[in-house]
């Protein structure tokens, strides 16, 4: 029986939903058929120990933003060449153009690009960014053998509109570990007040997640004496900024910071609703997790249609609407009754949102 060697590249492999499902592959894949290795630009990557303990390879490569693209390319090419891989699976958006070319040079037969976003959040000059996008897209289309995306709009963003007609393009949705939900015994995590409602947001404190807008909504809660509070789960460069703003505007009753957590499923199950006013998203795993916890979700109206479980939990609002409108919509949904466990589980598997479905899909693609 042939054993497939797979190299997965995913930046620094920091804590996140995408990274978690990629590491799940290495932990639970059939070892008699597959060997999965990972690269990281961080020698202390969040998932490093999980990867090593699961018997997968972990390779540290230079961060191109800090040490230069040439050092990065040289190190990655050497790993590809020495590893004699059957598959390279890149999650690096437009940077996949470089990785697909290196994999082609290393004579790796299956070269997979995987899109997870609908925007490039880099700070480059817009003209330079446009040139970079065009060059990288050309490289991906030329050197990749397979084009994956977490949603159609994420695919169109990276590969161009014509990709939907390409037989090598497939949507592979993001996924959750459903066995993390519906546990019997739990300790309360959110410091609750008896007659308040709690709206969860899970996401890195970065511009794209729009935390400042959520704090504007919290001001509306305060102004209207609503007993509704946000619960923020995550960390990032804007964490301290948000902390300071909450103190300055005296929003302590309306915003709870829980930091970076591993028990997100338990936190979600304590909530009354979920909100995601992101400036852009590919296929937000947090919304999949929130629906799995049974929460009604208020999300920006540009977020991919594929994220909807189809059990009346998704509510959409335009970011052109102000914080007052969003606050009113949140007030409307926090009292909605949550679906039964059986209804949720059926929806998760029908849509292919369980991580075991993700694993089956990826294994099939690796073997083709």
C-alpha positions as CSV (number, residue, x, y, z in Angstrom):
1,X,0.0,0.0,0.0
2,X,1.3,3.4,-1.0
3,X,2.0,5.8,1.9
4,X,1.5,9.5,1.0
5,X,3.8,12.1,2.4
6,X,2.2,15.5,2.8
7,X,3.7,18.9,3.7
8,X,1.3,21.5,5.1
9,X,2.3,25.1,5.2
10,X,0.3,27.5,7.3
11,X,2.4,30.5,8.4
12,X,3.3,30.6,12.1
13,X,0.7,27.9,13.1
14,X,-0.7,30.2,15.8
15,X,-3.8,29.4,17.8
16,X,-6.9,29.5,15.5
17,X,-9.7,27.5,14.0
18,X,-8.0,26.9,10.7
19,X,-4.8,25.8,12.3
20,X,-6.7,23.5,14.7
21,X,-8.4,21.6,11.9
22,X,-5.1,21.2,10.0
23,X,-3.4,19.8,13.2
24,X,-6.5,17.5,13.7
25,X,-5.6,16.0,10.3
26,X,-2.2,14.9,11.6
27,X,-3.5,13.7,14.9
28,X,-6.3,11.5,13.5
29,X,-5.3,10.5,9.9
30,X,-4.6,6.9,9.0
31,X,-0.9,6.6,9.7
32,X,-0.6,3.5,7.5
33,X,-1.6,5.6,4.5
34,X,-0.5,9.2,5.3
35,X,2.5,11.0,6.9
36,X,1.8,14.7,7.5
37,X,4.5,17.3,8.3
38,X,4.1,21.0,9.0
39,X,6.2,24.1,8.6
40,X,6.0,27.1,10.9
41,X,7.8,30.5,10.9
42,X,7.6,30.4,14.7
43,X,9.9,28.0,16.6
44,X,7.5,28.1,19.5
45,X,4.3,27.7,17.5
46,X,1.2,27.2,19.5
47,X,0.5,23.8,18.1
48,X,4.1,22.6,18.1
49,X,3.8,20.1,21.0
50,X,0.5,18.7,19.6
51,X,2.2,18.1,16.2
52,X,5.3,16.4,17.7
53,X,3.3,14.2,20.1
54,X,1.1,13.1,17.2
55,X,4.1,11.8,15.4
56,X,4.1,14.4,12.6
57,X,7.2,16.4,11.5
58,X,7.6,20.0,12.6
59,X,10.0,22.2,10.6
60,X,10.8,25.8,11.4
61,X,11.5,28.1,8.5
62,X,12.5,31.8,8.3
63,X,9.7,34.3,8.4
64,X,9.9,36.1,5.1
65,X,8.7,39.4,6.6
66,X,11.6,39.4,9.1
67,X,14.4,37.4,7.5
68,X,13.7,38.0,3.8
69,X,12.0,36.1,1.0
70,X,15.2,34.5,-0.3
71,X,16.1,32.8,3.1
72,X,12.5,31.6,3.4
73,X,12.4,30.2,-0.2
74,X,15.8,28.4,0.2
75,X,14.8,26.8,3.5
76,X,11.3,25.7,2.3
77,X,12.7,24.4,-1.0
78,X,15.3,22.3,0.8
79,X,12.5,20.7,3.0
80,X,10.4,20.0,0.0
81,X,13.3,18.5,-1.9
82,X,14.7,16.4,0.9
83,X,11.3,15.2,2.1
84,X,10.3,13.7,-1.2
85,X,6.7,14.7,-0.6
86,X,3.8,13.5,-2.7
87,X,1.7,16.6,-1.7
88,X,2.3,20.2,-0.7
89,X,-0.8,21.8,0.8
90,X,-0.5,25.6,1.2
91,X,-2.8,27.8,3.2
92,X,-0.8,31.0,2.5
93,X,-3.3,33.0,0.3
94,X,-1.3,34.9,-2.4
95,X,2.0,33.8,-0.9
96,X,0.9,30.3,-2.2
97,X,2.2,31.5,-5.6
98,X,5.8,31.2,-4.3
99,X,5.1,27.9,-2.6
100,X,3.5,26.3,-5.6
101,X,6.5,27.3,-7.7
102,X,8.9,25.9,-5.2
103,X,6.9,22.7,-5.0
104,X,7.0,22.4,-8.8
105,X,10.8,23.0,-8.8
106,X,11.1,20.2,-6.1
107,X,9.1,17.9,-8.5
108,X,6.3,17.4,-6.0
109,X,3.4,15.9,-8.1
110,X,0.4,17.3,-6.2
111,X,0.5,21.0,-5.3
112,X,-2.6,22.3,-3.5
113,X,-3.4,26.0,-2.9
114,X,-6.1,26.6,-0.3
115,X,-7.9,30.0,0.0
116,X,-9.3,31.0,3.4
117,X,-10.1,34.7,2.9
118,X,-11.8,37.3,0.8
119,X,-9.3,40.1,1.4
120,X,-5.5,40.6,1.8
121,X,-5.1,42.4,5.1
122,X,-1.4,43.4,4.4
123,X,-0.4,47.0,4.7
124,X,1.3,47.3,1.2
125,X,0.8,50.2,-1.1
126,X,-2.4,49.5,-3.1
127,X,-0.6,49.6,-6.5
128,X,2.1,47.2,-5.3
129,X,-0.5,45.0,-3.7
130,X,-2.4,44.8,-7.0
131,X,0.8,43.9,-8.9
132,X,1.7,41.3,-6.3
133,X,-1.8,39.8,-6.4
134,X,-1.7,39.5,-10.2
135,X,1.8,37.9,-10.2
136,X,0.9,35.4,-7.4
137,X,-2.4,34.5,-9.0
138,X,-0.6,33.7,-12.3
139,X,1.9,31.6,-10.4
140,X,-0.8,29.7,-8.5
141,X,-2.9,29.0,-11.6
142,X,0.3,27.9,-13.5
143,X,2.0,25.7,-10.9
144,X,-0.8,24.4,-8.6
145,X,-2.6,21.2,-9.5
146,X,-5.6,21.7,-7.2
147,X,-7.4,24.9,-6.2
148,X,-9.3,24.7,-2.9
149,X,-11.3,27.3,-1.0
150,X,-13.4,27.4,2.2
151,X,-16.2,29.2,0.2
152,X,-16.9,30.2,-3.4
153,X,-16.2,33.9,-2.7
154,X,-12.8,33.0,-1.1
155,X,-12.0,31.0,-4.2
156,X,-12.9,33.8,-6.5
157,X,-10.8,36.2,-4.5
158,X,-7.6,34.2,-4.8
159,X,-8.0,32.5,-8.2
160,X,-10.3,34.8,-10.1
161,X,-13.9,34.5,-11.2
162,X,-13.3,31.9,-13.9
163,X,-12.2,29.4,-11.3
164,X,-15.7,28.3,-10.6
165,X,-15.8,26.5,-14.0
166,X,-12.4,24.8,-13.4
167,X,-12.8,21.1,-12.6
168,X,-9.8,21.3,-10.3
169,X,-11.5,23.8,-8.0
170,X,-13.4,22.6,-5.0
171,X,-15.0,24.1,-1.9
172,X,-13.8,22.4,1.3
173,X,-15.6,24.1,4.2
174,X,-14.1,24.8,7.5
175,X,-15.0,22.5,10.4
176,X,-15.5,22.0,14.1
177,X,-14.9,19.2,16.5
178,X,-18.5,18.5,17.4
179,X,-17.4,16.3,20.4
180,X,-16.2,19.5,22.1
181,X,-19.9,20.5,22.4
182,X,-22.8,19.2,24.4
183,X,-20.8,18.0,27.4
184,X,-22.8,17.2,30.5
185,X,-20.8,18.6,33.4
186,X,-19.4,22.1,33.0
187,X,-18.1,24.9,35.3
188,X,-19.4,28.4,34.6
189,X,-16.8,30.5,32.8
190,X,-18.6,33.8,32.1
191,X,-19.1,35.9,35.3
192,X,-22.8,36.3,34.8
193,X,-25.4,38.5,36.4
194,X,-28.8,36.8,36.7
195,X,-31.0,39.0,34.5
196,X,-28.4,39.9,31.8
197,X,-27.9,38.5,28.3
198,X,-24.5,37.7,26.9
199,X,-23.3,38.1,23.3
200,X,-20.2,36.2,22.4
201,X,-17.5,37.3,19.9
202,X,-14.6,35.0,19.2
203,X,-11.7,36.5,17.1
204,X,-8.3,38.0,17.1
205,X,-8.1,41.6,18.2
206,X,-7.2,43.0,14.8
207,X,-8.7,45.6,12.5
208,X,-10.6,43.1,10.3
209,X,-12.7,41.9,13.3
210,X,-14.1,45.4,13.9
211,X,-13.9,45.5,17.7
212,X,-14.2,49.2,17.8
213,X,-17.6,49.0,16.1
214,X,-18.6,46.4,18.7
215,X,-17.6,48.8,21.5
216,X,-19.8,51.4,19.7
217,X,-22.6,48.9,20.0
218,X,-21.8,48.4,23.7
219,X,-22.2,52.2,24.1
220,X,-25.7,51.8,22.7
221,X,-26.4,49.1,25.3
222,X,-25.3,51.5,28.0
223,X,-27.2,54.5,26.6
224,X,-30.4,52.5,26.4
225,X,-30.0,50.7,29.8
226,X,-30.1,47.3,28.1
227,X,-28.9,44.4,30.2
228,X,-26.8,43.0,27.4
229,X,-23.0,42.5,27.6
230,X,-20.3,41.4,25.1
231,X,-18.0,38.6,25.9
232,X,-14.7,38.9,23.9
233,X,-12.6,35.7,23.4
234,X,-9.2,36.2,21.8
235,X,-6.0,38.2,21.9
236,X,-4.1,40.3,19.5
237,X,-2.5,43.7,18.7
238,X,-5.6,45.7,19.5
239,X,-6.4,44.0,22.8
240,X,-4.9,46.7,25.0
241,X,-6.5,49.4,22.9
242,X,-9.9,47.9,23.5
243,X,-9.2,47.5,27.2
244,X,-8.3,51.2,27.5
245,X,-11.3,52.3,25.6
246,X,-13.6,50.2,27.8
247,X,-12.1,51.9,30.9
248,X,-12.2,55.4,29.4
249,X,-15.8,55.1,28.3
250,X,-16.9,53.2,31.5
251,X,-18.2,50.2,29.6
252,X,-17.0,47.6,32.2
253,X,-20.5,46.4,32.8
254,X,-21.0,45.9,29.0
255,X,-17.8,44.2,27.9
256,X,-16.1,41.1,29.4
257,X,-12.6,40.1,28.2
258,X,-11.7,36.4,28.5
259,X,-8.5,36.4,26.5
260,X,-7.2,33.5,24.4
261,X,-8.9,30.3,25.4
262,X,-9.0,26.6,24.5
263,X,-12.5,26.1,25.9
264,X,-14.3,28.1,23.3
265,X,-17.1,25.6,22.9
266,X,-18.0,25.8,26.6
267,X,-18.0,29.6,26.5
268,X,-20.3,29.7,23.4
269,X,-22.8,27.3,25.1
270,X,-23.1,29.8,28.0
271,X,-24.0,32.7,25.6
272,X,-27.3,34.0,24.4
273,X,-26.2,35.2,20.9
274,X,-23.1,35.6,18.7
275,X,-21.9,38.6,16.7
276,X,-19.5,39.0,13.8
277,X,-19.2,42.4,12.1
278,X,-15.9,41.6,10.4
279,X,-14.8,43.8,7.5
280,X,-14.2,40.6,5.5
281,X,-14.1,36.9,6.0
282,X,-13.6,33.7,3.9
283,X,-15.6,31.1,5.8
284,X,-15.6,32.2,9.5
285,X,-15.1,29.1,11.7
286,X,-16.4,31.1,14.7
287,X,-19.8,31.3,13.1
288,X,-19.8,27.5,12.5
289,X,-18.9,27.0,16.2
290,X,-21.5,29.5,17.4
291,X,-24.3,27.7,15.4
292,X,-23.0,24.3,16.8
293,X,-23.6,25.8,20.3
294,X,-27.1,26.8,19.2
295,X,-26.6,30.5,19.2
296,X,-28.5,33.0,17.0
297,X,-25.8,34.8,15.0
298,X,-25.8,38.4,13.8
299,X,-23.2,38.7,11.1
300,X,-22.1,41.1,8.4
301,X,-24.2,40.6,5.2
302,X,-21.1,40.0,3.0
303,X,-20.1,36.8,4.8
304,X,-20.4,33.7,2.7
305,X,-23.8,32.1,2.3
306,X,-22.2,28.6,2.8
307,X,-21.8,29.3,6.5
308,X,-25.5,29.0,7.2
309,X,-26.6,25.7,8.8
310,X,-30.2,26.3,7.6
311,X,-31.8,26.1,11.0
312,X,-32.8,29.8,11.4
313,X,-29.7,30.9,13.4
314,X,-28.2,33.3,10.9
315,X,-29.2,37.0,10.8
316,X,-27.5,39.5,8.6
317,X,-26.9,43.3,8.8
318,X,-24.9,45.7,6.6
319,X,-21.9,47.4,7.9
320,X,-23.3,50.5,6.3
321,X,-25.8,50.5,9.2
322,X,-24.8,52.3,12.4
323,X,-24.2,50.8,15.8
324,X,-27.8,51.8,16.9
325,X,-29.3,49.5,14.2
326,X,-26.9,46.6,15.2
327,X,-27.7,47.1,18.9
328,X,-31.5,46.8,18.1
329,X,-31.0,43.7,16.1
330,X,-28.9,42.1,18.9
331,X,-31.7,43.0,21.3
332,X,-34.2,41.2,19.0
333,X,-32.2,37.9,18.8
334,X,-30.8,37.4,22.3
335,X,-34.1,35.9,23.5
336,X,-34.5,33.4,20.6
337,X,-34.9,29.8,21.8
338,X,-31.9,27.6,20.9
339,X,-32.5,24.6,18.7
340,X,-32.4,21.0,20.1
341,X,-29.1,19.1,20.1
342,X,-30.3,16.6,17.6
343,X,-31.3,19.3,15.1
344,X,-27.9,20.9,15.4
345,X,-25.9,17.7,14.9
346,X,-27.9,16.7,11.9
347,X,-27.3,20.1,10.3
348,X,-23.5,19.9,11.0
349,X,-23.2,16.6,9.2
350,X,-25.6,17.5,6.4
351,X,-23.4,20.6,5.6
352,X,-20.1,18.7,6.2
353,X,-19.0,21.0,9.0
354,X,-17.6,18.3,11.4
355,X,-13.9,17.9,11.4
356,X,-14.2,14.2,10.5
357,X,-15.9,15.4,7.3
358,X,-13.0,17.8,6.6
359,X,-10.6,14.9,7.2
360,X,-12.4,12.6,4.8
361,X,-12.5,15.3,2.1
362,X,-8.8,16.1,2.4
363,X,-7.8,12.4,2.4
364,X,-9.7,11.8,-0.8
365,X,-8.1,14.8,-2.4
366,X,-4.6,13.8,-1.3
367,X,-5.0,10.3,-2.8
368,X,-6.4,11.4,-6.2
